Amino acid sequence: EVQLVESGGGLVQAGGSLRLSCEASGFTFDDHVIGWFRQAPGKEREWVSCISSSDGRSYYADSVKGRFTISRDNAKNTLYLQMNNLKPEDTAVYYCYALGRWGQGTQVTVSS
């Protein structure tokens, strides 16, 4: 069974940084694309970033490009999202996504 467990969220001031982690189990981690989505209050869930399995190529939504960095440690079955220069509009629940499954999410709140 695919399981994804996010951690690392919290409250931070605008301009600050956070690093999210997603521990994965139940599938061959390094065989699959894995990514991050987020959902702000009253809004639909939106794609943030993903990283390929083979060459580690990463992709970002325009809203986070240049501020967020996705990475993966295949030896630890863990996905990361380094978030720098956070803005109040980054406030959302962040979800790890793989193989059609979501984690439980981790709350990120950015105060102005």
Sequence and secondary structure as in RCSB ss.txt:
>XXXX:A:sequence
EVQLVESGGGLVQAGGSLRLSCEASGFTFDDHVIGWFRQAPGKEREWVSCISSSDGRSYYADSVKGRFTISRDNA
KNTLYLQMNNLKPEDTAVYYCYALGRWGQGTQVTVSS
>XXXX:A:secstr
  EEEEE  EEEETT  EEEEEEEESS GGGS EEEEEE TTS  EEEEEE SSS  EEE TTTTTTEEEEEETT
TTEEEEEE S  GGG EEEEEEETTEE   EEEEEE 
